[in-house]
Amino acid sequence: MTIPSAPLGGPLAMPLLGFGTWQIRGDAAYEAVREALEAGYRHLDTATMYGNEAEVGRALADSGVPRDEVFVTTKLPPERAGQERDTLDASRRALGVDAVDLWLIHWPPRRGRSVAVWREFVAARDRGHAHAIGVSNYDIGDLDELIAATGVTPAVNQIRWGPKLYDPKLVADHRERGIVVEGYSPFKTTNLHDPVLTGIATAHGVDPARVVLRWHVQHGVVVIPKSGTPERIASNARLDGFVLSDEEMAAIDALSPLS
């Protein structure tokens, strides 16, 4: 499959379609990641709190896909504020990588700690242990606090996202700052039986889930669907072969009260 990427500065680019691993553990996580890599995903998303970094790393190693072809993200839990270096070292060991491609602050730590944590993230990037750094679940005010205090802009903000949550102003606010929007839980936030989505899906001969993923990609928003079912993992990866028209994109946008 051919999936465009979002540039993160220099030669680093983040595929707009990734494979999420939240709530998948143990052998199920290993098998799901192997299936995802076989299906053509080249972007894996995990986190310290998911408890599956070792399985993700083992699946990547066993897949035969070269490390430099796969974009790997992990995240620091907010309660690990003050333990940034040890946490990232543990993540790198579990994943079996010298450096992660993207390291995120999973949630803002308690008030007053964000800037200190962010400074440690900058140091990790400067050491070469993370190629890019960013955040998750931050609002615009939180982002501006980090930028003002350090002069370093997060490369990515991973937030809950989907057609019902579409907010063009929020996307514009991120892009003004040079921050890539990454959406998680694309299906949890979407009614896949909505007639707008089913109608568009029928017109293209695909399922509504792929319409939602294609909508993300055409908006330039990174999306990380997850599944433990081989058929669904493979199906979600098949985004080639159809393109949503401007009218179809607008109809999906209109599912949100904020559009």
C-alpha positions as CSV (number, residue, x, y, z in Angstrom):
1,M,0.0,0.0,0.0
2,T,1.1,3.6,-0.6
3,I,0.4,5.8,2.4
4,P,1.6,9.4,2.5
5,S,3.6,10.7,5.4
6,A,3.7,13.8,7.6
7,P,7.1,15.5,7.7
8,L,8.6,15.9,11.2
9,G,11.7,17.9,10.2
10,G,14.8,16.8,8.3
11,P,14.5,13.4,6.8
12,L,12.1,12.1,9.4
13,A,8.5,11.5,8.2
14,M,5.6,9.8,10.0
15,P,3.2,7.6,8.0
16,L,-0.4,8.9,8.2
17,L,-1.7,5.3,8.8
18,G,-0.3,3.5,11.8
19,F,-1.2,0.4,13.8
20,G,-2.4,1.0,17.4
21,T,-1.8,-1.5,20.2
22,W,-3.8,-0.2,23.1
23,Q,-5.4,-3.0,25.2
24,I,-3.6,-5.7,23.2
25,R,-1.1,-7.7,25.3
26,G,1.0,-10.8,25.4
27,D,0.8,-13.2,22.5
28,A,-2.2,-11.4,21.1
29,A,0.0,-8.2,20.8
30,Y,2.8,-10.1,19.2
31,E,0.5,-11.8,16.6
32,A,-1.4,-8.5,15.8
33,V,1.8,-6.6,15.1
34,R,3.1,-9.4,13.0
35,E,-0.1,-9.3,11.0
36,A,0.0,-5.6,10.7
37,L,3.6,-5.6,9.4
38,E,2.6,-8.4,6.9
39,A,-0.3,-6.3,5.8
40,G,2.0,-3.3,5.0
41,Y,1.8,-1.1,8.0
42,R,5.1,0.7,8.6
43,H,4.1,2.7,11.7
44,L,3.5,1.1,15.2
45,D,2.1,2.9,18.2
46,T,2.6,1.6,21.7
47,A,3.2,3.1,25.2
48,T,4.8,2.2,28.5
49,M,1.4,1.9,30.1
50,Y,0.2,-0.5,27.5
51,G,2.5,-3.2,28.9
52,N,3.2,-4.6,25.4
53,E,6.5,-2.9,24.3
54,A,8.4,-6.2,24.5
55,E,5.9,-8.0,22.3
56,V,5.8,-5.1,19.8
57,G,9.6,-5.2,19.7
58,R,9.8,-8.9,19.3
59,A,7.2,-8.9,16.5
60,L,9.2,-6.2,14.7
61,A,12.4,-8.1,15.1
62,D,10.9,-11.4,13.9
63,S,9.0,-9.8,10.9
64,G,12.1,-9.4,8.8
65,V,11.1,-5.8,8.0
66,P,14.2,-3.6,8.3
67,R,14.1,-1.4,11.4
68,D,14.6,1.8,9.4
69,E,11.4,1.1,7.4
70,V,9.1,1.1,10.5
71,F,8.2,4.2,12.5
72,V,7.9,3.4,16.2
73,T,6.1,5.5,18.8
74,T,6.0,5.0,22.5
75,K,4.8,7.2,25.4
76,L,5.8,8.3,28.9
77,P,3.0,7.9,31.6
78,P,2.5,11.2,33.5
79,E,3.2,9.5,36.8
80,R,6.7,8.8,35.5
81,A,7.5,12.5,35.6
82,G,11.0,12.7,37.1
83,Q,11.9,9.3,35.7
84,E,12.1,10.2,32.1
85,R,15.5,8.8,31.2
86,D,15.0,5.5,33.0
87,T,11.6,5.1,31.4
88,L,12.8,5.7,27.9
89,D,15.8,3.4,28.4
90,A,13.4,0.7,29.5
91,S,11.2,1.3,26.5
92,R,14.2,1.1,24.1
93,R,15.3,-2.1,25.7
94,A,11.9,-3.7,25.5
95,L,11.4,-2.6,21.9
96,G,14.9,-3.7,20.9
97,V,15.8,-0.4,19.3
98,D,18.6,2.1,19.8
99,A,16.1,5.0,19.4
100,V,12.4,5.4,19.1
101,D,11.1,7.5,16.2
102,L,8.6,9.4,18.4
103,W,8.3,9.7,22.2
104,L,5.2,11.3,23.6
105,I,4.1,12.6,27.0
106,H,1.0,10.4,27.3
107,W,-1.0,12.9,29.3
108,P,-0.1,16.2,30.8
109,P,1.5,15.5,34.2
110,R,0.0,17.3,37.2
111,R,0.0,21.0,37.0
112,G,3.4,22.6,37.0
113,R,5.3,19.5,35.9
114,S,4.9,19.7,32.1
115,V,7.7,22.1,31.3
116,A,10.2,20.1,33.4
117,V,9.2,16.9,31.7
118,W,9.4,18.5,28.3
119,R,13.0,19.7,29.0
120,E,13.9,16.0,29.6
121,F,12.2,15.1,26.3
122,V,14.4,17.7,24.5
123,A,17.5,16.2,26.2
124,A,16.5,12.7,25.1
125,R,16.1,13.9,21.5
126,D,19.4,15.7,21.7
127,R,21.1,12.4,23.0
128,G,19.7,10.6,19.9
129,H,17.4,8.3,22.0
130,A,14.2,9.7,20.3
131,H,14.2,11.0,16.7
132,A,11.2,13.3,17.4
133,I,9.3,14.2,20.5
134,G,5.7,15.2,21.1
135,V,2.7,15.0,23.4
136,S,-0.7,13.4,23.7
137,N,-4.0,14.8,25.1
138,Y,-2.7,18.4,25.3
139,D,-4.8,21.4,24.5
140,I,-3.6,24.5,22.8
141,G,-2.8,26.3,26.0
142,D,-0.7,23.3,27.2
143,L,1.2,23.3,23.9
144,D,1.8,27.1,24.1
145,E,3.2,26.7,27.6
146,L,5.8,24.3,26.4
147,I,6.8,26.3,23.4
148,A,7.0,29.6,25.4
149,A,9.1,28.0,28.2
150,T,11.6,26.1,26.0
151,G,11.4,27.4,22.4
152,V,10.9,23.7,21.3
153,T,7.6,22.9,19.6
154,P,6.2,19.4,20.0
155,A,6.3,17.6,16.6
156,V,3.0,15.8,17.3
157,N,-0.1,16.0,19.5
158,Q,-2.0,12.7,19.6
159,I,-5.6,13.3,20.5
160,R,-9.0,11.6,20.4
161,W,-10.3,12.1,16.9
162,G,-12.8,11.1,14.4
163,P,-15.6,12.5,12.1
164,K,-17.9,13.4,15.0
165,L,-15.0,15.3,16.7
166,Y,-13.8,17.1,13.6
167,D,-12.8,20.7,14.5
168,P,-11.2,22.6,11.6
169,K,-10.1,25.4,13.9
170,L,-8.3,23.0,16.2
171,V,-6.5,21.5,13.2
172,A,-5.6,25.0,11.9
173,D,-4.3,26.0,15.4
174,H,-2.0,23.0,15.4
175,R,-0.7,23.6,11.9
176,E,-0.1,27.3,12.7
177,R,2.4,26.0,15.3
178,G,3.9,23.4,13.0
179,I,2.4,20.5,15.0
180,V,1.1,17.3,13.4
181,V,-2.3,16.1,14.6
182,E,-2.5,12.4,15.3
183,G,-5.9,10.9,16.0
184,Y,-6.6,7.9,18.2
185,S,-9.8,5.8,18.7
186,P,-11.2,6.6,15.1
187,F,-13.9,4.0,15.4
188,K,-14.8,4.5,19.1
189,T,-15.7,8.1,18.3
190,T,-17.6,7.2,15.1
191,N,-21.0,5.6,14.3
192,L,-20.0,3.3,11.4
193,H,-23.7,2.8,10.6
194,D,-24.3,6.4,9.9
195,P,-26.0,6.7,6.5
196,V,-23.4,9.3,5.4
197,L,-20.6,6.8,5.9
198,T,-22.5,3.7,4.7
199,G,-23.6,5.6,1.5
200,I,-20.1,6.7,0.7
201,A,-18.7,3.2,1.5
202,T,-21.2,1.6,-0.9
203,A,-20.3,4.1,-3.7
204,H,-16.7,3.0,-3.4
205,G,-17.2,-0.7,-2.7
206,V,-15.5,-0.5,0.6
207,D,-16.6,-0.7,4.3
208,P,-17.3,2.4,6.4
209,A,-14.2,1.9,8.5
210,R,-12.0,2.4,5.5
211,V,-14.0,5.5,4.6
212,V,-13.2,6.9,8.1
213,L,-9.5,6.1,7.7
214,R,-9.3,7.5,4.2
215,W,-11.0,10.7,5.5
216,H,-8.2,11.1,8.1
217,V,-5.5,10.5,5.5
218,Q,-7.0,13.0,3.1
219,H,-7.1,15.6,5.9
220,G,-3.4,15.0,6.6
221,V,-4.3,13.7,10.1
222,V,-2.4,10.6,11.3
223,V,-4.7,7.8,12.3
224,I,-3.8,4.6,14.3
225,P,-6.6,2.0,14.1
226,K,-6.2,-1.1,16.2
227,S,-7.5,-4.6,16.0
228,G,-6.6,-8.1,17.0
229,T,-8.4,-9.7,14.1
230,P,-6.2,-10.5,11.0
231,E,-8.9,-9.9,8.5
232,R,-9.7,-6.5,10.0
233,I,-6.1,-5.5,10.3
234,A,-5.6,-6.3,6.6
235,S,-8.8,-4.6,5.6
236,N,-8.0,-1.4,7.4
237,A,-4.7,-1.2,5.5
238,R,-6.3,-1.3,2.1
239,L,-6.7,2.4,1.5
240,D,-5.4,2.5,-2.0
241,G,-7.8,2.3,-4.9
242,F,-10.3,4.9,-3.9
243,V,-10.3,8.6,-3.2
244,L,-13.0,10.6,-1.4
245,S,-14.3,13.5,-3.5
246,D,-14.5,17.1,-2.1
247,E,-18.2,16.6,-1.6
248,E,-17.8,13.3,0.2
249,M,-15.1,14.9,2.5
250,A,-17.4,17.8,3.2
251,A,-20.3,15.5,4.0
252,I,-18.2,13.6,6.5
253,D,-16.9,16.8,8.0
254,A,-20.5,17.9,8.6
255,L,-21.0,14.9,10.9
256,S,-19.3,17.1,13.5
257,P,-21.2,20.0,15.2
258,L,-17.9,21.9,15.1
259,S,-17.4,21.7,11.4
